[in-house]
Amino acid sequence: MASCDEQCQAIISCGHRCQRHCTEPCNTEDDCMELIKVEARCGHLVQVGCCTKYDPPCRILCSSFLACGHKCQGTCSDCSQGRLHVPCKKKCNRNLVCGHICKESCNYRCPPCKQKCDRQCIHGDTCKSRCGDSCIQCIELCKWDCKAECPNRFKCEQLCMEPCKRQKCNTLCNRRLDCGHTCSGLFCESSKCICKVCENLTEILFGYEDEDNAMFIRLKDCKCVLEVNGLDQYISNVLDNPSDEIVSLKCPKCSTKISTSNRYCNELKIINKNICEVFQTIRNIEEGTDLHAKRRTRYARQEHHEFYLEIRRLQLTVDIHKFKTKLSEQNKEIPFPDNIQKHLLKLESIEVMKDVDLSIIRKDTEEVSSRMIGLTLKEKQMIKRAMKNEFMGSGHWYKCKNEHYYSIGECGMPMEQIKCPPVWCANRRC
């Protein structure tokens, strides 16, 4: 049969002309690509192929602000009309535990730092590794000694990589300067003297700066001059913070990371050790064999909360439909309550719902179903779960003091005690 290259003139079921050649089988409404304008679920007017008109995708940018602070880069359809946003694709730019900035994508777990390590020992040797790798330990003898003229003559006899076992020296320099003033710096900490008057060290940061006997120290990394007693207390508070958070030392005045300091070398060693252990823990997880541990995708709190709300929405929708069916089976003449019908319409819409909205719907549904049917949906669900989960993994799990793991069911009544099964703990309360 000879082929005809002319376009088919037949009209298909959707009302559009067939898009194939004359001698080819006509296409159908299911694959009709005639462009039409329709209203998407979100209410936006979109131009799509005819075959997608019943659920047209909306390509308008979402532009909502995510919990991370970045603007969402998904489309209205990609983000389920604002209910489930796509993962953020911006650069992370969070501060890592080492003080550097993370350059990975925002939706990935921050990896060990890949920047050049800036940690330096007292001998002036800078680590040649990446910041996220363990530092090469210096095995030379520590040379944190007081100057020969210092009356304290404190001296460290440990290896450079070990914590120093000497006190901090607080001997004031008091050298007469060319300007006529005396040096207000620590005698053993810096070769460059500090003049409190000429350097105008009057800014109150810690509260001790204006005292007559105030002593100052010049930080090597940023050259800021700070009062010693206040700085000692500040650094002590950083290490002893109540949350046990591991953070790098930073200048309290300009926020520059403190990498080198004789006076605070012990504090730096402690923090650097903690940072290396954190990065090693992350590395162990990523190199492990556990499929879930190896996954790099980090779902932000916002994404978890959005998933949670959608699951609650779906559960409520199903429960109301079950209630509606049960009510109809018991007595078809009983009308379905108007307020529950309104809740159902809201649940089945694309409206973004909050926790409080879902809680109100759940409460109203429970009250109405209790009056009209008997057992509440919650009671039925709890009984069903208790029967189903008694020996399944979805119940509540506990660990007793003897490190036994056990699960209990739920029966809707408050429990006076939670006990480990007697077969393990000889009927003792754990």
N, C-alpha and C positions, 0 to 999 in steps of 0.2 A: 504493500500500500504506500502510495506516495505521501510524503510529509508536507504539511503546509506550515510555512513560517509566519503566517499572519496570526495576530492575537485572536483568541477565541472571543466571540461576542455573547456567549451565554451568560445569563444572570444566575448567580448561585443563591442559596437560601438566605444569606444575610442581606441580599439586595445589591451586592457589588458585582461588577463584571469579573468573569473568570480571568485569572492572570497567566494562564498557560497558552501554549500555541494551539492552533485550531484542531490539529489531529491528536493532541494529547488528552488524556482523561482530565476532566475538569477538577479543579481544586475545590475544597469544601470550606465551610465557615470556620472549621477548626484550624486551617492553615492559611486563611485569607490575610494578606499583608497590606490591604488597602489602609492608608493612614486616615484615622478619624480622631476627632477630639471628644474626649469623655471626661467625666469627673471621677478622679481616683477616690479611694476610701478616705483619704485625708481631707478631701474637699478641694484639692487643687485641680485645675483643668490641665490635662495632659494630652499630648498627641502620641498615639500608639497604633500598632497594627491591629486590625479588626479582630484577629484571633485572640488578642489579650484583653478585649474590652470588658470582660466580666471581672477581672482582677488586675487592672492596669497598674504597672509599676510607676511610681512617681520619682522623677530624677531631680527634683528640686533639692538643693542642698539643705541639710538639716540645720546647721549653724548654731545648735544649742551649745552651751558651755558645759563641759564635762566636769566631774569632781576634781580632776587633776588640774583644772584651770585652763586647759586648751579648748579651742573651739572644735566641735565635732566635724569631721570631714566626710561623713557618710551622707547618703541621700535620705529623703523622707521614707522611702520604702526600705532601704537598707537598715534603718534604725527603727523599723516597725512603728512608724509615725511618732517617734520620740519615746517609745516604751522600752526598747532594747537597743541602746546605741552600739555602733560598731567600735572595736578597740581603737584607742588613740594611736595615731601614726606619727605624732610629733616626736622630736627628740626629748629624751627624759629630762636632762638638765637638773636632776636632783643632786644634792651633796652626798657623796659616798662617805662611808665611815672614815676613810683616810683623809677627807677634806677636799678631794678632787671632784670634778663635775662628771656625772655619768653622761656618756654620749650615745647610749643605745636608744632604741625606740621606746616610747613611753609605756607601751603595753607589754614589754618584756621585763623579766626580772633583772635587776641590776647585777651584772657579772663582776668578778674581781677586776679591780682597776687595771687598765692597760697602759696608763701613762708611766713615764719614767719616774722611778723612785727618787724622792728628794730627801730621804733620811740620811743623816750624816753622823758619823761617830766623832768623838772628841779629838781624834787625830786629823780630822778634816777630810777623811776618805768618804766619798759619796757612794752609796749603793749603786751597782751597775745593773741590777735587775729591774723588772717592771714592778710597779707599786703593789700589784696584787700578788706577787710572788714573795716567798720568804726571803728576807734579807740575808746576805752572806755575813756571817758573824765574824767580828774582828777579835782576834785572839791575842793581840798585843796587850801589854800592861797598861792599865788606865793611867793617864797623866793629869788627872784633876787634882792638882796640888796647890796649896796656898803659895803665894810669892815668898821669896826668902825673907823679905823684910816684915812679913805679917807675923804678929805675935802668936796667932793661933797655930800656924804650921800644920793645918789639917792635910792629910795625904791619903789617897785611895790606893790600896794595894791589890785590888781585884783585877781580873781581866776586863778588857774594855767592854765585852758583851755582857758582863755580869753586873748586877746592881751594886752601886757604890755603897760602901759602909762607913762613910765619913759624913760629918755634919756640914751644913751650909755655913759658909763664913760670912759674918755680918760686920767685918771690920770696915770702918769708914775711911775713905782715902784721906780727906782733909788736907790735900796738897794745896799749897798756895799757887794760884793760877796767875797768868800774865795780866788778867783783867783786875787783879787785886782781890778777888773772892777766893774762897776755899772750895775744893772739889766736894760735891755732894754724892758722888758715886761710890760703889763698893770697891774697895782696894784691889781685891783679887779677881774681879769679874771682867774688867775691860781695860784696855790699854789707853783708851781715849777718855779723858776726864769729863765730868759733867758739872756745869755751872748752873745752879738753880736760878740765879738772878739773870744772867745773860741769856739763858735759853728760855727764860720766862715760863718756868714750870709752876704756874699758878692754877692751872685748870684742875678742878676738883673731880677726880674720877672715883677714888676709893675713900676719900675723907681724911687722909693723913698728909696730903701734899703740902698743906700750909703750916705744918708743925715745924718748929725750929730744928729739930734733930731728924727730920725726914731724910731717908736714904733713897737713892734712885739707881735704876739699872737700865742699860741700853740693850734692847733686844737685837740680836744679830740679824734676824731675818728681815725686819721692817724698819729698824733703827729708831723705833719709838722709845721714848724715855718714860719709865713708869715707876711709881713709888713701890719700894720693895715689900713692905709689910702687907699692903693691899694686894699686890700681885701674888704673894705667897698664899694668901687666903683664897684668892680667886682660883688659882690652879688647884688648891686642895679641894675646893668645892666642885670643880669640874670632875675630879677623880672620884669624889664621894657623893655624886648626885643620887638622890633617892630612887630614881628609876633604873639605876645600874646601866644606863645607856653608855655605849662605847663611842666616844667622840674624840676628834683630834684637838690638840691644844691650839688656840688661836689668840692673837693679840686682842685684849679687851677693848682697845682703842680703835684699831683699824681693821680688825678681823683677819689679818694675814696669818697664815698657818705658821706655828712655831716649830721649826725642824731642828734647830741647833741652839743649845744653851747649856753651859757648864752647870749653872746653878740648878737647873731643872732636868738634868740628864736622867735621873732615876724615874721621874714622872714620864719622860719621853720614852724610856725603855719599856715601862709598863704598858703605855698606850700602844706603842708599836707592836709589842708582843700580842696584845689583844686584837689589834687590827689584822695581823698576819693570821691569827687563829680563825677570825671571822672569814677571811678570804679562803682559807684552807677548807673550812666547813662548806662553803658554797661550792668550791671546786670538787670536793668529795661527792656532793649531791649530784652535780652535773656529770661527773664521770661514773656514777653508780649505774647499776643495772635495773633499778626500779623504774618502770615506765612512767609512773606518776611523778617521781622525783626528778626525772630527766627533762620533763616538759618545761620549756622555757617561758611559755606564755603566762603572764601574770595578770589574772583578772582583778581589776581594781575593786575597791569596796562598792563603788557605784554600780559596776556590772553585776556583782553578786546580789546587790539589793534589787536591781531591776529584774534579774532572774527570779528572785524570791517573790516579788510582787506579781509577776506574770503567772507563776505557779499557783499562788493564792487565788488569783483571779480565775484561773481555769478550774481549780478545785471547787470554788464557790459556784461557778456556772454549772458544773456537773451536778453538784449537790442540789441546787435549786431545781434543775430539770428532773432529778430523781424524786424530789418532793412533789413536783407538779404531777409526775406520772403516778405516784402513790396516791395522791389526793384524788386523781381522776378514777383510779381503780376502785377506791373505797366508795365514792359517791360522785357520779358525773354531774350532779346538779349543784354541787358546791362550787361557787365561782373561785377562781384563783385570786388571792388577795392583790389589790391594786399596787400596794407599796412594794410587794415582792416582785411583781411584774415590772415595775419601774427599775428596781435594782437589777433585774435580769437584762433589761435593755441596756442599762449602763455598762454592765459587765461585758456584754457582747459588742459594745461599740469600740472605737479606737481611742477613747479618752484615756489619758494618762491618769492612773489612780494612785492614791497615797495609802499608807498603812491605815490611817484613821478612817478613810472611806470604806476599805475592805472590812475593818472591824465593825463598823456600823451595820453593814450589809449582813455580816455573819450573825451579829446579835439579833437583828430583826428577824432573820430567817429562822434562827433557833427558837425564838419566842413564838412565832406563828406556827411553826411545825409542831411545837410542843402542845399547843392548844388544840390543833386540828387533827393530829395523828396520834400522839401519845409520847413515845420515846423521842427525845430530841435527836437531831442528826449527830450531834457530838457524842451522845451516849451510845448510839448505835456504832459509831466509828470506833469509840474506845473499846467496846466489847469485841468488835471484830478484830481490832489490832491486838488486843490481849490474847485472843485465841490464835491469831496468826503468828504473832511474834514471840511466843513463849520460848520456842527453840530456834528462832531465826535471828539474823544479825541486825535487824532493824529496831530492836528494843533499846532500853537504856542499859549501858554497860558501866560496870564499876570495878575498881581494883581495891582489894582489902589491904590491910597493913602487911599481910604476908605475901603480897604481890600476886594474889589469885585474881583472875579476871572472871567476872560473872555477869549475867544479864537477868533482868526481871521483867515481868509483864506489867500491863497497866489495866486496872479494873475500875477506874473512875472514883475510887475512894482514897482518902489520904492514908499513907502508910505510917505507922508509929515507928518502925525500925526498918533498916535495910541490912539484911544479914547475908554473909557469905554462906553458900550451901554447906551444911554440916559435914558432908563427906570430905570437905577440904579442911575445915577449921574446927572440927569436933564440936559443932553447935555453939561455938563462942561468938559473941558479937564482935565483928571486926571494926 
